[in-house]
Amino acid sequence: MYRRQKIITDPLKEIPYVRELGVITESAGKSLPMHRNDGFEIIYVFSGRYRWEMEDGHMINVRGRQLSLTLPQEAHHGYLDHLSPGEILYIVFDFDRGFCKGVPYLNSSHLRQLRSQLMNRGNGTFRVGEDVHSAAERLADLIVRKEQDKLSSLDLAVLWGEMNQFILRSVRAIIDTGKQTEEAPPLQGLLTYIQEHSSGNLSIEELERISGWGRTRLYALFHRYTGQTPVDYIQSTRCDQACVQLKESRKSITEISFDLGFSSSQYFSRVFKKYTGLTPGAYRLSSSDSPAPSYAAD
């Protein structure tokens, strides 16, 4: 997938049930302020790692090839310390504003049922299949073209259709996820192992040995469930743990780098900036509630 420009579209006034729609491609280092939406908000993450905090303190974590759902009027904001470089497609929609008029087979009774099901699934993260990913790709490409004023009337009609497809496929994925009996993906045990041993010298060979999978299957499962390679997942997990230590401890950056298994503080700084967009020192300064370190910045 090519890198799209940074862009947010205005609400499409011709389509009353869509409040907001856009594509955002950006580096880390920007925080989403606390806000509320008038409708359901679906965010599909093409790449990167994002974390939303709800007003009640509940956290929503979402990675590449996953989507998140936040409910109408639920206040939430994004965390600077858990926003890595990435790309998202977002849409805010309201079933009560004429959604069924252009969608066959869905009447007001069906929409009330769907709305109730979404309310029960809300403020969470969901894995999705290739159908949602493909729909998101097509819609995002059309959004970029619309912003560049290159869409004809026929293109706008296609945009409307693709938007409905993305909403419907995402809603189906959210509801179907709630029906699954599988408690964890096949990869979950290995992800837990990485979380518990990320400070060690983890290698692809060790992950193959522990899981019993060949390299091809290992990479395929990581791509499907995390949107990352095994190495990226290990490194981003270490950076997540580094964020916590930088905020909550008085350890020096050198101490933290060695705690997490990095060979040097310089290498740690390069990796940390790659996954968060900030150096460890800049991140620590940006965390206003973190205690002042007892050592000079490395």
MOKA-V546998 format. One record per backbone hydrogen bond with DSSP energy under -0.5 kcal/mol. NH is the residue of the N-H (numbers start at 0). CO is the residue of the C=O. Records with the same first field share a line. If there is no record, write none. Layout:
BEGIN
NH = CO + CO
END
This chain:
BEGIN
3 = 1
6 = 22
8 = 20
12 = 10
14 = 11
15 = 13
17 = 14
18 = 16 + 91
19 = 91
20 = 8
21 = 89
23 = 87
25 = 85
28 = 82
32 = 30
34 = 75
39 = 92
40 = 69
41 = 39 + 90
42 = 40 + 67
43 = 41 + 88
44 = 42 + 65
45 = 43 + 86
46 = 86
49 = 61
51 = 59
52 = 76
53 = 51 + 57
54 = 74
56 = 53
59 = 51
61 = 49
63 = 47 + 225
64 = 44
65 = 44 + 62
66 = 125
67 = 42
68 = 123
69 = 40
72 = 36
73 = 70
74 = 72
75 = 34
76 = 52
77 = 31
78 = 50
81 = 78
82 = 79
83 = 48 + 81
85 = 25
86 = 46
87 = 23
88 = 43
89 = 21
90 = 41
91 = 19
92 = 39 + 90
93 = 16
96 = 93
98 = 94
100 = 97
101 = 97 + 98
102 = 99
103 = 101
105 = 102
106 = 104
110 = 106
111 = 107
112 = 108
113 = 109
114 = 110
115 = 111
116 = 112
117 = 113
118 = 114
119 = 115
120 = 116 + 117
121 = 117
122 = 68
123 = 68
125 = 66
127 = 64
132 = 128
133 = 129
134 = 130
135 = 131
136 = 132
137 = 133
138 = 134
139 = 135
140 = 136
141 = 137
142 = 138
143 = 139
144 = 140
145 = 141
146 = 142
147 = 143
148 = 145
149 = 144
155 = 151
156 = 152
157 = 153
158 = 154
159 = 155
160 = 156
161 = 157
162 = 158
163 = 159
164 = 160
165 = 161
166 = 162
167 = 163
168 = 164
169 = 165
170 = 166
171 = 167
172 = 168
173 = 169
174 = 170
175 = 171
176 = 172
177 = 173
178 = 174 + 175
179 = 175 + 176
187 = 184
189 = 186
190 = 186
191 = 187
192 = 188
193 = 189
194 = 190
195 = 191
196 = 192
197 = 193
199 = 196
201 = 199
206 = 202
207 = 203
208 = 204
209 = 205
210 = 206
211 = 207
217 = 213
218 = 214
219 = 215
220 = 216
221 = 217
222 = 218
223 = 219
224 = 220
225 = 221
226 = 221 + 222
227 = 221
232 = 228
233 = 229
234 = 230
235 = 231
236 = 232
237 = 233
238 = 234
239 = 235
240 = 236
241 = 237
242 = 238
243 = 239
244 = 240
245 = 241
246 = 242
247 = 243
248 = 244
255 = 251
256 = 252
257 = 253
258 = 254
259 = 255
260 = 257
261 = 256
267 = 263
268 = 264
269 = 265
270 = 266
271 = 267
272 = 268
273 = 269
274 = 270
275 = 271
276 = 272
282 = 278
283 = 279
284 = 280
285 = 281
286 = 282 + 283
287 = 285
289 = 286
290 = 246
293 = 249
END
